[in-house]
Amino acid sequence: MNGQFALNVGVSNSGKEYAIKKPQITPKAQEEAVAVSQGARESGVEWIEDKHSDLSLSNRIDESNLLLTTSTTAASIKVASSAKPSQGFIQELKDKFKKLLVSAYGNMFSHNRLLAKVSEWMAGTATAQLALMGISTQELEDIKSGVRLELIDNNHVAMEQVVYDETMLEILT
Protein backbone atom coordinates (compact mmCIF):
# COMPACT_ATOMS: atom_id res chain seq x y z
CA MET A 1 0.00 0.00 0.00
CA ASN A 2 3.07 2.23 -0.03
CA GLY A 3 2.75 3.67 3.48
CA GLN A 4 -0.93 4.55 3.22
CA PHE A 5 -4.00 3.07 4.79
CA ALA A 6 -7.28 2.48 3.04
CA LEU A 7 -8.54 5.81 4.37
CA ASN A 8 -5.91 7.72 2.37
CA VAL A 9 -4.02 8.67 5.51
CA GLY A 10 -0.30 9.00 4.98
CA VAL A 11 2.07 7.44 7.48
CA SER A 12 5.38 9.09 8.07
CA ASN A 13 8.09 7.91 10.42
CA SER A 14 9.82 11.26 10.59
CA GLY A 15 9.79 12.85 14.03
CA LYS A 16 7.86 16.05 14.51
CA GLU A 17 8.13 18.52 17.32
CA TYR A 18 4.82 19.99 18.22
CA ALA A 19 6.04 21.98 21.17
CA ILE A 20 9.26 23.82 21.68
CA LYS A 21 10.77 23.63 25.13
CA LYS A 22 11.33 27.01 26.70
CA PRO A 23 13.68 27.52 29.58
CA GLN A 24 11.74 27.07 32.79
CA ILE A 25 11.57 30.18 34.93
CA THR A 26 11.26 29.69 38.68
CA PRO A 27 8.14 31.46 39.86
CA LYS A 28 8.45 34.02 42.61
CA ALA A 29 6.23 32.00 44.97
CA GLN A 30 8.56 29.02 44.70
CA GLU A 31 11.57 31.20 45.49
CA GLU A 32 9.76 32.57 48.55
CA ALA A 33 8.93 29.03 49.70
CA VAL A 34 12.58 28.05 49.48
CA ALA A 35 13.59 31.15 51.43
CA VAL A 36 11.04 30.41 54.13
CA SER A 37 12.08 26.77 54.40
CA GLN A 38 15.71 27.79 54.86
CA GLY A 39 15.00 30.29 57.61
CA ALA A 40 12.52 30.42 60.43
CA ARG A 41 8.99 29.69 59.39
CA GLU A 42 6.19 32.15 59.93
CA SER A 43 4.68 29.85 62.52
CA GLY A 44 7.59 30.54 64.82
CA VAL A 45 8.54 26.86 65.07
CA GLU A 46 11.84 25.76 63.63
CA TRP A 47 14.37 22.93 63.93
CA ILE A 48 17.55 23.82 65.76
CA GLU A 49 20.67 21.70 65.57
CA ASP A 50 22.81 21.62 68.70
CA LYS A 51 26.54 20.91 68.95
CA HIS A 52 25.93 17.11 69.02
CA SER A 53 24.00 17.23 65.71
CA ASP A 54 20.74 16.51 67.52
CA LEU A 55 17.67 18.28 66.21
CA SER A 56 15.13 19.86 68.49
CA LEU A 57 12.15 22.10 67.99
CA SER A 58 12.36 25.72 68.98
CA ASN A 59 9.10 27.48 69.69
CA ARG A 60 9.40 31.22 69.17
CA ILE A 61 5.70 32.02 69.04
CA ASP A 62 4.58 35.33 70.34
CA GLU A 63 1.15 36.88 70.17
CA SER A 64 1.99 38.93 67.08
CA ASN A 65 2.64 35.75 65.05
CA LEU A 66 -0.65 34.06 65.85
CA LEU A 67 -3.19 33.85 63.10
CA LEU A 68 -6.73 33.71 64.32
CA THR A 69 -9.03 32.00 61.88
CA THR A 70 -12.66 31.17 62.18
CA SER A 71 -15.03 29.17 60.09
CA THR A 72 -18.65 30.15 59.92
CA THR A 73 -21.77 28.29 58.99
CA ALA A 74 -25.32 29.46 58.74
CA ALA A 75 -25.97 28.31 62.31
CA SER A 76 -22.82 29.85 63.77
CA ILE A 77 -23.55 33.23 62.20
CA LYS A 78 -26.79 33.41 64.15
CA VAL A 79 -25.06 32.42 67.38
CA ALA A 80 -22.05 34.70 66.88
CA SER A 81 -23.98 37.87 67.67
CA SER A 82 -24.28 36.92 71.34
CA ALA A 83 -22.84 34.38 73.71
CA LYS A 84 -26.30 33.00 74.45
CA PRO A 85 -28.23 31.59 71.49
CA SER A 86 -31.45 33.38 70.71
CA GLN A 87 -34.79 31.72 71.33
CA GLY A 88 -35.58 31.80 67.60
CA PHE A 89 -32.38 29.94 66.79
CA ILE A 90 -33.11 27.25 69.37
CA GLN A 91 -36.66 26.82 68.07
CA GLU A 92 -35.37 26.58 64.48
CA LEU A 93 -32.86 23.93 65.55
CA LYS A 94 -35.58 21.98 67.38
CA ASP A 95 -37.76 22.07 64.26
CA LYS A 96 -34.92 20.76 62.10
CA PHE A 97 -34.24 17.89 64.49
CA LYS A 98 -37.96 17.07 64.61
CA LYS A 99 -38.06 16.89 60.79
CA LEU A 100 -34.98 14.68 60.86
CA LEU A 101 -36.61 12.42 63.45
CA VAL A 102 -39.82 12.13 61.39
CA SER A 103 -37.90 11.28 58.24
CA ALA A 104 -35.48 8.85 59.89
CA TYR A 105 -38.14 7.13 61.99
CA GLY A 106 -40.28 6.57 58.90
CA ASN A 107 -37.33 5.05 57.03
CA MET A 108 -36.56 2.68 59.92
CA PHE A 109 -39.33 0.43 58.63
CA SER A 110 -37.92 0.23 55.10
CA HIS A 111 -37.38 -3.13 53.39
CA ASN A 112 -33.86 -1.91 52.55
CA ARG A 113 -31.78 -3.12 55.50
CA LEU A 114 -28.98 -0.59 55.06
CA LEU A 115 -31.42 2.32 54.87
CA ALA A 116 -33.25 0.98 57.92
CA LYS A 117 -30.05 0.69 59.99
CA VAL A 118 -28.76 4.14 59.02
CA SER A 119 -32.19 5.62 59.73
CA GLU A 120 -32.24 3.90 63.09
CA TRP A 121 -28.93 5.56 63.96
CA MET A 122 -30.17 8.95 62.70
CA ALA A 123 -33.42 8.66 64.66
CA GLY A 124 -31.49 7.81 67.82
CA THR A 125 -29.20 10.79 67.33
CA ALA A 126 -32.09 13.15 66.65
CA THR A 127 -33.97 11.83 69.69
CA ALA A 128 -30.93 12.35 71.90
CA GLN A 129 -30.40 15.90 70.64
CA LEU A 130 -34.06 16.77 71.13
CA ALA A 131 -33.96 15.33 74.65
CA LEU A 132 -30.92 17.48 75.41
CA MET A 133 -32.83 20.53 74.14
CA GLY A 134 -35.58 19.88 76.65
CA ILE A 135 -38.22 18.07 74.58
CA SER A 136 -40.26 15.80 76.84
CA THR A 137 -40.38 12.04 76.41
CA GLN A 138 -44.13 12.25 75.83
CA GLU A 139 -43.67 14.71 72.94
CA LEU A 140 -41.03 12.45 71.37
CA GLU A 141 -43.38 9.46 71.64
CA ASP A 142 -46.19 11.54 70.09
CA ILE A 143 -43.94 12.34 67.11
CA LYS A 144 -43.09 8.65 66.67
CA SER A 145 -46.71 7.50 66.98
CA GLY A 146 -47.77 10.14 64.43
CA VAL A 147 -45.18 8.77 61.99
CA ARG A 148 -46.41 5.20 62.59
CA LEU A 149 -50.04 6.21 61.99
CA GLU A 150 -49.05 8.00 58.76
CA LEU A 151 -47.17 4.92 57.56
CA ILE A 152 -50.18 2.72 58.32
CA ASP A 153 -52.46 5.09 56.40
CA ASN A 154 -50.07 5.07 53.43
CA ASN A 155 -50.02 1.28 53.54
CA HIS A 156 -53.85 1.12 53.49
CA VAL A 157 -53.97 3.50 50.51
CA ALA A 158 -51.41 1.36 48.66
CA MET A 159 -53.40 -1.85 49.40
CA GLU A 160 -56.63 -0.22 48.18
CA GLN A 161 -54.84 0.71 44.95
CA VAL A 162 -53.68 -2.90 44.50
CA VAL A 163 -57.22 -4.20 45.02
CA TYR A 164 -58.55 -1.65 42.53
CA ASP A 165 -55.91 -2.62 39.96
CA GLU A 166 -56.70 -6.33 40.39
CA THR A 167 -60.41 -5.65 39.94
CA MET A 168 -59.80 -3.65 36.77
CA LEU A 169 -57.60 -6.42 35.38
CA GLU A 170 -60.35 -9.00 36.06
CA ILE A 171 -62.91 -6.85 34.27
CA LEU A 172 -60.67 -6.31 31.24
CA THR A 173 -59.61 -9.94 30.87
C-alpha positions in Angstrom: 0.0 0.0 0.0 3.1 2.2 0.0 2.7 3.7 3.5 -0.9 4.6 3.2 -4.0 3.1 4.8 -7.3 2.5 3.0 -8.5 5.8 4.4 -5.9 7.7 2.4 -4.0 8.7 5.5 -0.3 9.0 5.0 2.1 7.4 7.5 5.4 9.1 8.1 8.1 7.9 10.4 9.8 11.3 10.6 9.8 12.9 14.0 7.9 16.1 14.5 8.1 18.5 17.3 4.8 20.0 18.2 6.0 22.0 21.2 9.3 23.8 21.7 10.8 23.6 25.1 11.3 27.0 26.7 13.7 27.5 29.6 11.7 27.1 32.8 11.6 30.2 34.9 11.3 29.7 38.7 8.1 31.5 39.9 8.5 34.0 42.6 6.2 32.0 45.0 8.6 29.0 44.7 11.6 31.2 45.5 9.8 32.6 48.6 8.9 29.0 49.7 12.6 28.0 49.5 13.6 31.1 51.4 11.0 30.4 54.1 12.1 26.8 54.4 15.7 27.8 54.9 15.0 30.3 57.6 12.5 30.4 60.4 9.0 29.7 59.4 6.2 32.1 59.9 4.7 29.8 62.5 7.6 30.5 64.8 8.5 26.9 65.1 11.8 25.8 63.6 14.4 22.9 63.9 17.5 23.8 65.8 20.7 21.7 65.6 22.8 21.6 68.7 26.5 20.9 69.0 25.9 17.1 69.0 24.0 17.2 65.7 20.7 16.5 67.5 17.7 18.3 66.2 15.1 19.9 68.5 12.1 22.1 68.0 12.4 25.7 69.0 9.1 27.5 69.7 9.4 31.2 69.2 5.7 32.0 69.0 4.6 35.3 70.3 1.2 36.9 70.2 2.0 38.9 67.1 2.6 35.7 65.0 -0.7 34.1 65.9 -3.2 33.9 63.1 -6.7 33.7 64.3 -9.0 32.0 61.9 -12.7 31.2 62.2 -15.0 29.2 60.1 -18.6 30.2 59.9 -21.8 28.3 59.0 -25.3 29.5 58.7 -26.0 28.3 62.3 -22.8 29.8 63.8 -23.5 33.2 62.2 -26.8 33.4 64.2 -25.1 32.4 67.4 -22.1 34.7 66.9 -24.0 37.9 67.7 -24.3 36.9 71.3 -22.8 34.4 73.7 -26.3 33.0 74.5 -28.2 31.6 71.5 -31.5 33.4 70.7 -34.8 31.7 71.3 -35.6 31.8 67.6 -32.4 29.9 66.8 -33.1 27.3 69.4 -36.7 26.8 68.1 -35.4 26.6 64.5 -32.9 23.9 65.6 -35.6 22.0 67.4 -37.8 22.1 64.3 -34.9 20.8 62.1 -34.2 17.9 64.5 -38.0 17.1 64.6 -38.1 16.9 60.8 -35.0 14.7 60.9 -36.6 12.4 63.4 -39.8 12.1 61.4 -37.9 11.3 58.2 -35.5 8.8 59.9 -38.1 7.1 62.0 -40.3 6.6 58.9 -37.3 5.1 57.0 -36.6 2.7 59.9 -39.3 0.4 58.6 -37.9 0.2 55.1 -37.4 -3.1 53.4 -33.9 -1.9 52.5 -31.8 -3.1 55.5 -29.0 -0.6 55.1 -31.4 2.3 54.9 -33.2 1.0 57.9 -30.1 0.7 60.0 -28.8 4.1 59.0 -32.2 5.6 59.7 -32.2 3.9 63.1 -28.9 5.6 64.0 -30.2 9.0 62.7 -33.4 8.7 64.7 -31.5 7.8 67.8 -29.2 10.8 67.3 -32.1 13.2 66.6 -34.0 11.8 69.7 -30.9 12.3 71.9 -30.4 15.9 70.6 -34.1 16.8 71.1 -34.0 15.3 74.6 -30.9 17.5 75.4 -32.8 20.5 74.1 -35.6 19.9 76.7 -38.2 18.1 74.6 -40.3 15.8 76.8 -40.4 12.0 76.4 -44.1 12.2 75.8 -43.7 14.7 72.9 -41.0 12.4 71.4 -43.4 9.5 71.6 -46.2 11.5 70.1 -43.9 12.3 67.1 -43.1 8.6 66.7 -46.7 7.5 67.0 -47.8 10.1 64.4 -45.2 8.8 62.0 -46.4 5.2 62.6 -50.0 6.2 62.0 -49.1 8.0 58.8 -47.2 4.9 57.6 -50.2 2.7 58.3 -52.5 5.1 56.4 -50.1 5.1 53.4 -50.0 1.3 53.5 -53.8 1.1 53.5 -54.0 3.5 50.5 -51.4 1.4 48.7 -53.4 -1.8 49.4 -56.6 -0.2 48.2 -54.8 0.7 45.0 -53.7 -2.9 44.5 -57.2 -4.2 45.0 -58.6 -1.6 42.5 -55.9 -2.6 40.0 -56.7 -6.3 40.4 -60.4 -5.6 39.9 -59.8 -3.6 36.8 -57.6 -6.4 35.4 -60.3 -9.0 36.1 -62.9 -6.8 34.3 -60.7 -6.3 31.2 -59.6 -9.9 30.9 
